[in-house]
Each structure stands twice: as structure tokens, then as C-alpha cells.
Amino acid sequence: MTLMVIAVFLGLSVLGMPLAFALGFASLGALWFADFELVILPQRMMHAVDNFPLMAIPLFMLAGELMVKAGIMDRLVAFANSLVGRVHGGLAHVTILSGMILASVSGAAVASASALGSSLVPVLRKHYPDGYSSAVIASAANLGPVIPPSNAMIVYALMAGSSVSVGGLFMAGIVPGILLTVGFMALASWVSWRRGYALTGEGFSLANVLHQAKRATVIILMPIIVVGGIVGGVFTATEGAAIAVVYSAAIGFLVTRQLRLADLPGCLFRAAVTAAMVGALIAFACMVTFIFTIDMVPPPLSDFIR
């Protein structure tokens, strides 16, 4: 069954089917071919997603949607531009630095890519080729699964069981996230210098940096409060995600005043769609894991790795 699952999954993925559904059809085909009771499929899928800690994922995504709708991107971009705007690849640096801060709010690559793309792509395309602009956006967005509060870490901790701590994973993601950010920025500088891209942004000014930092303080405080509370054991990841939603709404309604009640249905819908994709992936992946377990794949695989 394992070989069939892998073959069908790879074939459907190459044809362009979303990964979650490719996993689902591969599992369904393997179970049907092996003459298993197909009722196992919905039972295992439901068991995989019927877990309270997974509520943190849609809540963090909703917090990210609210923050973006509240107009935080303007403040993030202004703050990043005051720090690294006037160097080779300055706009790329601004994008990557904004992506790092945004990742500490949303915890997901999809949400970060949507926010960065809608706000920075028009500016990037004025100074850089489309390929380079797309690569910068994609790189910055993929900091989301690494920097806490990462949704991928929450899923991994849930699948691994009590032996893995969400707070511990969050702590482990901070340094790699910073190193990736620095590495992306160094590469962006080198490529921009090598290709002769023009300098952008204003010169460095300490007064401007302090001013923009003051405006962005309420945004930067959110990951400190949420991640710090989770790591410190003050509240769980799910409770921290709920706090992030309330904090984001408060910023939008009271600080930036760009969030309106009419915006809430759209934010809820986009967060639900993204969370549904993650939920479907978890559910079907659990079915594949079940098939691998039946075929006794983990023991020889672990022996091979050793």
C-alpha cells in the first residue's frame, strides 16, 4: 500500500492537484485496493482534527488578517525602511524585515505572502525585475513557518504528542528565523550590487528610526506578549492565539482606527479558508500515516536513518 500511496500522490501532485487532496485520493485508493473498510477514512480524519490545540491555527490566522486590515503594513514598511532602506537591495531588505515581523504575528506563510504581495509588489516592480521581486516576497513569506508563533510548529507538537512542547519549539525557532532573515538580506544585497540595481529609500536617520519605532511599538509588542506568555507557561498556545485576536482587534479599532466592523466578515472568511486548507492537510496526512503504520514502514525507516 505504501508504494501505491507514494505513486498516486506524486502523480496527482505533478498534475497540479492540491497536496491535501492528492494525499486524500492516494489514501483512498490504497485502502480500496487493499480491500479495507472505507469507513476508516472519515473516522481517522475526524480524529486527527478533533483536537482543541488546533484551534490556535485559525485564531493566529485571524489575528494576522486583522492586523493587516488594521493597516499595520504601512507602519512595518516605514519602520523597516528607516533601518535598511538606503543600502543595496534596500526595498528587498524592507520586504524581508517586514516579513520577519509579520511572521511573528500570523505564523503562516500564506498569510504573510498575501500581506506582503498586496502591499509591496507594486513598489518592488518599479525598481526590480518581476522574477527578483517574486523571489524576495516568497523568501520573506516563508519565514512564517519558522518564526514563532509558527502554525507548523503547533501541528508538529500535536502530532508528536506530550514529548514535544509548543513553547520549546517556539524558542527553538527564534535563532534560525533570525539567521534566515540575515542570510536573505545578505543575499539580496549581493544580488542587487552584482546586477547594479539603483539605491532606494532615504538615508539613515536616528531621529526617523526612533519615530518609526515608536509608531510600530504596538505591533512589535504583540509577539513579545503572546510568544513570551506561551513560552513562560502563562497560557497555552490556543489561549495565546485568542489573546492575539483580541490584541489585533484592539489595535485596529483603537490605535490605527482603520479596522471597521464591516471588515470582520472578510477577515473571518479568509482566515477560515486558510485554516481549512491546513485542516484538510492534517486530516489526510493522518490517513497516510495510518497506512504507513500498517505496512510497518517506520521501523525500517528509522533503522536506515541511523
N, C-alpha and C positions, 0 to 999 in steps of 0.2 A: 504493500500500500504506500509505503514511503516514497518509492521511486515514482509511482503514479502521481502522487501529490506534487512532487517536485516538477515532474514533466508538464503536467497540466498547468500548474501555477506559472512556470516560465513561459509556456506557450501563450496563455491568456495575457500575461503581462506584456509580452512583445507585441501582441495585437492591440494593446492600448487600454485594456480593461483596468479600472482602478484596483489597486493592490488588495484592498479589503475583499472585494467581490471575487477577485481571482483566487484568493485563499479559500473563500466560501465554496466556489464551484469545484475547486480541486478536492476539498474535503468531502463534499457531497458525492463526487464521482468515485473517490476511493472507497467510501462506505458502501455505496451502491454496488460497486464491483466486488467487494468482499462479502456481500450479502448480509450486512449489518442492518439492524433495525434503524431506519432513518429518523425515528423519534429521538434518537440520541442527540442529533444535531441541535435542535432547538433547546433541549434540556441543558446541554453543555454551554451553549451560547448564553442562555439566560443566567446560568450560574456564574459565568465569567464577568458579566456586567452588573449583576445584582450585588453590589458592594458599596458600602457607604463612603469609603475613602475616595472612590472615583468621582464623587460629587465635586471634588476640588478642581477637576479639569474644566467642566463648563463654567464654574464660578470664576476661575482665573481668566478664562477666555472672555467672559462677560466684563470683568474688570478691565481687561485690555481694550475691549470695544468702547467702553465708557470713557476711558482715558483719552483714546484717540478722538472720539466725538467731542470731548471737552476741550479740544484744541491744544493738547499738550505737545504735539509735534512742532508747533511754531516755537515754543519755549525750548524744547530739546535741541532743535536745529540751531537756534540763536546761541544757546549755551555752548554747543559743540563748535560752532563757527568761531566763537570768541577765543576758544582754546587752540584750535588747529586749522583754522580757515586759510591762513596765509602761508602755506607750505606747498611743496609739490604734491599734487593729488589732494588738495585741500578739501574739495567737495566730497571726494571719496572718503576722506578721513571723517568728515562731518557725518556722512551716512553710516559709517561703521560705528562711530561713537554713539550716534543716536540709536542704532540697532542694539548696542550693548545695553543702554539704559532701558530701552523699550522691552528687551528680553527679560529684564528683571521685573517687569510689570505683567506681561502677558504669559510668558513661559512657553510659547508656541511659535514655531517658525512661520506657520501660515498667517497668523495674526500680525506678526512683525513684517512679513513681506507685503501684506496688504497695506499696512500703515505707511511703510517706507516708500512703497511704489507709488501710492497715490499722491504723496506729498513731495517726494524728491526726484522722481523720474523726469518730470518736465525741466527741472533745473539742471540735472545731470546731463541731459541730452543736448543742452545748449553748449556745453564745454567738452563733452567726451563722446566717443562713438557709442552706438547703441549696445554693441557687444560688451564693451567695458562697463557701461552703466548697469547692464543687466547682471554682470558678474559681481559687481560691488553690492547690489541690492540682495542678490542670492546669498552671498557670503555673510553679510550683516544679519540677514533674517535667520540664518542657520545657527546663530548664537543662541537663539531661543531655547533649543533643547539642551543646551549645555549650562547656561547661567540660571541659577535658581531664581524664581520657583519654576523649575522645568516640569512640564507635564509628563515628559518621557520618564523622568526620574520617579514621579509618583506612580506611574504604571509599573515600572520595574520593581519598585519596592513592594507593590501589591502582589505581583506575580511571584516574587521571591519569598514572600511570607515574613514571619516575625524576625527572621535572621537579619533583615536589612532595614535600616532606619531611614525614613524620608529626610529627617534633619541631617543625618550623616551624609547622605547623598548630596544634599544641598551644599553642605560645607565642602564636599569634595569637588563640586562643580565650579567653585569661585575662582580658584587659581587657574585651572585650564581655560575658563572663559576669558580671563584677563590676558593670558598668554596668547590665545587665539586672536583676540582683539588687537593686541600689539603686533602680532605677526601679519594680520591682514593689513594693518595700517602701514607697516614697513614695506610689504609687497606693493601696496598701492602707490607709495612714494617712489619706489624703484621703477615701476612701470610708467608712471607719469613722467618721471625725469627722463627715462630712456626714449619715450615717444615724443617728448617735447611739448606736453600739454601746458597751456598757459596757467599762471598762478591765478587763484580766485580768492575771494574773501578779503576782509580788512586785516590790517596789521594787528599784531598782538598789543593789547592794552589792558593793564591790570585793572583799571577802573571799569572797563567794559566787562571783563571776566567776572568781577565781583558783582556787578549789576545783574548780569545774566544768571549768575549762580543764585542770587537772591530770588529771582523770578522762578527758577527751576527747583528751588528748595522743597516745595510741597510735593513735587513729583519724585525727587530723589529720596525723600523720607519714606515713601510707601514701601519699597523693597526692604529698607532697613527695618521698618516696623514689622512687616509680615514675615520675612525670612528670619529676622532676629527672634521673633516670637516663636516660630516653629522650631528653630534650632535650640532655643533656650528652654523648650518644653512648656512654654506658657499656654500654647494652644496647639491643636492638631493642624495638619495641612488643610483639611476641609474647613475648619473654623477660620484659619488664616485666609483662605480664599474668600470666605464670606466677609471678613473684615476688609479685604482688598476691594470688594464690590462696593461696600458702604463708603470706604475712603474715596474711591474713584468718583462715585456719585456726588459726594460732598465737594470734591474739587470742582467738578463740572458745574454744579449748581451755585456754589458759594464763592469760589475763588476766580475761576476763569469766566464763569457765567455764560458759557457757550453751549452748555447742555440744556436741552429743553425736554419737557415731558413727551412731546411728540417724537423725540429721537429714541425713546426707550424701546418701542416695539421693534424698530430696525436693529438696534443693538442686541436685543434678546434673540431675534431671528438669526442673525449672523453667528452669534455665539452658539446657538443650538445646532446650526448646520455643521459648524466646525467640530463641535463636540460629538455630533452623531457620526462623523467620519472616524473619529478616534474610537468611539464605542464599537462601531462595526469592525474596525481592525482588531480590537481586543477580542471581541466575540469569536470571529473566525480564526484568529491566531490560536485561541484556546483549543479550538477543534483540531487544528493541525498538531498541536502539542499532544492532544489525546491520541491521535493516530501514531505519532512517533513513539509514544509510550507503549502502545500495544505492540508495535514492531520491535520493541527493545532497542531503540536507537541510542538513547542517552548513555548507557554503559560503555559500548564500544567507542562512541564518540569522545567521551571523557578520557578513555584509555589512550586513544590516538593523540589527543591534545597533550597529555602528559608525556 
